[in-house]
């Protein structure tokens, strides 16, 4: 089938499913994912089975864009304004979710492998658990944001949820880098050397941050020297430097996602025109990127792995929620946050999507993780669909219970 036809079919199907989801009160991302599932080669046969594997360059551009926006949310002014309460909650709820899921999955796969029918060797229990644990930290704030805007919610609970969600993805990126390095060492076949893993991780982090910082400096210099005013020029330079940053970091041995996040961080904090830059990207490119990315993610889903990992989907949802709740309450108490925050904020941190699918696809594309990547992606797609479906309902109930909407 002609590739141009498939691209057009992907875009229009994703757009239509997104609008339908919006009409029934769900995030558009849920519709995009379902569109990808509907077009999945295993389900309909409309698209060749080889097509999803050919989309890696497009997926990488989308990943660069998403992680760039994550970095763009890390304004130093915003961090100072939100205060230590938000940072306390972010640190503890993301780490607790990571620890709960990592430990729980190791026990499930190593000791109860036959019950869950994972098909994984017990030797892969540790690397698989580390990788999927890193995917427990990020939160998708879109459900809470949509409900807040719809009902004009105002209050400390909604402010806390949005503040924590803004930094959750960054915490998830860091945990992803740490777990990825450890999992890579374990799957390499040798014993896990703490010194080796630490040096490897520090080297990768350094390369990533320096690469992202360098491209950020280049972008800031270009916008200053040429005094860009045309919005189209901003988009061209921005997308070009995202792609260059992603590719350069990969070639140098860094983490491309961390580099593009650093790129966004440098621009939002050190470019005097950062507001218009991110507004232009959001206005003209965000929806196109999201339609491509989430729809293609649905096409990558292997249904046999989803069915095989159905039990693990339930385990992930329960353990992640337990980590989010315990970490949020602990962080709120440490920071002396108001009672409603301790009681209700965690409910708004349950939705998940966006960057977590990107990280799962990044793991899926690594040859070292090929033996477990289909199962990992199947579990994450299953949990994302559940979280995106229940997210708006939880957000509405949370803000109503907190008294921030009537």
Secondary structure, 3 states (H helix, E strand, C coil): CCHHHHHHHHHHHHHHHHHHHHHCCCCHHHHHHHHHHHHCCCCCCCCCCCHHHHCHHHHHHHHHHHHHHHHHCCCHHHHHHHHHHHHHHHHHHHHHHHHHHHHHHHHHHHHCHHHHCCCCCHHHHHHHHHHHHHCCCCCCCHHHHHHHHHHCCCCHHHHHHHHHHHHHHHHHHHHHHHHHHHHHHHHCCCCCCHHHHHHHHHHHHHHHHHHHHHHHHHHHHHHHHCCCCCHHHHHHHHHHHHHHHHHHHHHHCCCHHHHHHHHHHHHHHHCCCHHHHHHHHHHHCHHHHHHHHHHHHHHHCCHHHHHHCHHHHHHHHHHHHHHHHHHHHHHHHHHCCCHHHHHHHHHHHCCCCCHHHHHHHHHHCCHHHHHHHHHHHHHHHHHHHHHHHHHHHHHHHHHHHCCCCC
